[in-house]
Amino acid sequence: MMFEKRIRLSDTDEIRDFVKAAENCDFEIDVCYNRAVIDAKSLLGMLYIGICKDLVVKYGEKDMKFENAIRKYAVA
């Protein structure tokens, strides 16, 4: 089962904080934008995707700490 959340990161500080939250998880987390799929634990990959875009975060395990950390970036 895969979980998905839509987020938008507004600046490089938010990207850095998102990557740190992802790094604290012991499961894989992917971020999708159009056809690109980036490892959420890769700061360079996340900077490559850029800011102010609607992104889809996909992960295979439910983790309340991670979900709480990314809740502030949620897009309706």
N, C-alpha and C positions, 0 to 999 in steps of 0.2 A: 504494500500500500504506500502510495506517495502522497505527501501533504504539499499543498501549494499556497503561497501567499503572494499577493501583488504589493510591491513597494515602489517608492520613489526616493532616491537619495539626492539631496539638494546641494551638497558641497563635499569637498575632499575630507573634511572632518567626519561627516556622516559615513562616508565610504570606509574610512579607517575604523570607526566604531563598529560598523557592521561586520567588517572582516575580523575584528577581534572577537566579536560574539560568535561568529562562525568557527573560529579557531578553537574555541572552548568546547566544541562538540566533537564527539568521537565517531561521528557518522558523516557520510558525504552530503554536501549541500551544493547544489548547482543554481546558478542564476542564468536565466534565459532572457534574451532580447532579440526579437525577430528570429533569425536562424542561429545566432551565436549562443553557445552554452559555455559558461565560464565557471570555474571552481570558485565558490564563494570565499574560500580561504586564501585566495591569491589576490594580494593587494594590487599588483600590476594588472592582472586580468580585470579586476573591478574598475581600476582607473581607465583601462582601455574602453570599457563599455561606456563610461562617462556618467555625467550627472543629469538630473532633471528628465529622466526617461522612466516610463513605467516598465518595471522589471518583474519577472515571475521567479520567485524563489521556490525550488523544489527540494524536498528532503524526505528521507524514508523513515525517520523515527520521530515520534512526538516528544518534544522537549520543551517544557513550560518555561525554563529559564531563557532559552533561545527565542521562543515565541514572544515572551515579554520584552526582550531586548529589541526585537524588530517591529513590535506593535506601533511604535511612534512613527515608523516610515510607511505604514499601511496606506494603500490607495483603495478607495471604495469601488 
